[in-house]
Amino acid sequence: MSINLKTIKHIAKLSRISIDDKKAKELEKDLNSIFEFIETLNKVDTKKVEPLTSIAETSLKLRGDVVKTKNIREKILKNSPDENKDFFVVPKVVE
Amino acid sequence: MSDIINLTLSALIDKIKNKELSSQEITKAYIARAEKSKDLNTYITTDFENAIEKAKKFDEKGNFDYELPGVPLAVKDLFCTNNLKTTAGSKILSNFIPSYESTVTQHLWDEGAILLGKLNCDEFAMGSSNETSFFGNVESPVGKKVVPGGSSGGSASALAAKLTPATIGTDTGGSIRQPASFTGTVGLKPTYGSCSRYGIVAFASSLDQAGPMTQDVSDAALMLDVISKYDLKDSTSVNFKRGDYFKSLSSNIKGKKIGIPKEYRVDGMPKEIESLWQDGITLLKKLGAKIIDISLPHTKYALPAYYIVAPAEASSNLARYDGVKYGYRSQGENLISMYENTRSEGFGDEVKRRIMIGTYVLSSGYYDAYYLKAQKIRRLIKNDFDEAYKSVDAILTPSTPSSAFNIGDKTDDPVSMYLNDIFTVPVNLSGLPAISIPAGKDKNNYPLGLQLIGKAFEEQNLLNISYSMEKELSFKNNLQDWWIK
């Protein structure tokens, strides 16, 4: 199976990464060689195998629903690329 | 001063405790050497002024009972450090100043250690040569224009060049062990769940694990004592009975059963690696261990499975970098184009490749064929180890299929770069502990490492076997300080 340019552009869109045509062509070459390598997995019969999702196969621990950190708004906003007092600011999303 | 930087971590601690050396003397010695070693490009951020201040405070009223009393340490720039820039080697985090501390680095400071600065690494720990860092290549002290390995390349280079007495890295597919092998140092990847992942910039959450990188095995045990602790802030942290690793070190390995997996004898492996491995086997026999041939039949599928699982998790983990709450932001005419431009400009090529692979294998219609398939292969790989561990206590392999290569040699072909991790990746997929110890040199005088893989949560056993081997190997890097200006 090979990944064509159209698919590359679709994946880029899903990934929220803008790419130009030159970059898309590079990625087409790289991803195809990587997937050729990945597809050796098809040689293995896994019909009766249970997937391994995590090594620590324990259930998540429960904890009390208690606030532990308070009044850290300023600390959190400090790293924001754009802010307005108490909020993160993004380009306008409603007309 | 040259005496100071030649001391191992444990020797340094003894001298501090005996008041033969002050924290200030030691800290200044490492800083002076770092100032002369800028060409290696090991540091992304230095915190030297604060380090001297902290050392002064320690000398005035420090607690000498700490495990790391007044010891200066530099760490990989993947660990969040409170109020000190943490970049993960990426442009997208190039201005990020965390408001909290990672659990493992907090353990270091709680035991008296002093932060020197943050060490270079591949961007988001994705790479095997430290060539994907936004902050440039790192050179290895073992040779000019030679890569230190990756992703913990800055850590390995700084350690080998004696810019820090020990360090910590992270290992998702070999990122501690491969650079340790390339630089003649010791690198330990603990069992998944041993060291907290809280505050470590996430790459692939089911594989990531922090661990020590040190000059010798005793130092690795000492560092593991400090950083391996149960942590409620990491939901995959495991509450098992941890050993007293340093105090319990023993070089008596008589009767230990060591497995030799035939599948690690790969095509095209250099003769010197083959003979390094053979010498390791001979040495273990001499030390009284029993050598047993084993089979790990699914080994060759580990790397392709890894290149589904790791990018899939990465694409999900890296979705948070959108230019809104922190990090680099580009412009765009609307919200979506701002996201797309931010991520396009903020991530480097290798990171973009992996996000795209991950997005693809998780996308509708491909999930079963790729992601689910890889998880099933992961089960088979873990089953191979479970089966082997019915008859052996540990497994010996080479750490890497080659010695260190030159900067630029493998950057054009992603798959050839990925093959570096062929011997280390199965360990992460199975969550097992493994250590790389320097065991010899190649024809260029570049170091070569041997890897010991252990049973889950049996780090002590691994440390003891490598400790006993290290004594006999008496490896010396003998670097010529060519990079000192």
Interface residues (C-beta under 8 A of the other chain):
Chain A: I3 T7 I8 I11 A12 L14 S15 R16 I17 S18 I19 L27 D30 L31 S33 I34 F35 F37 I38 E39 T40 L41 N42 V44 T46 V49 E50 P51 L52 T53 S54 I55 A56 T58 L60 K61 R63 I72 K75 I76 K78 N79 S80 P81 D82 F88 V90 P91 K92 V93
Chain B: N95 F96 I97 S99 Y192 G193 S206 L232 S235 T236 V238 H298 K300 Y301 L303 P304 A305 Y307 I308 S315 A319 D322 G323 V324 K325 Y326 G327 Y328 R329 G332 E333 N334 L335 I336 S337 M338 Y339 E340 N341 R343 S344 F347 K352 R353 I355 M356 I357 T359 Y360 S363 Y370 L372 K373 A374 Q375 K376 I377 R378 R379 L380 K382 D413 P414 V415 Y418 S430 G431
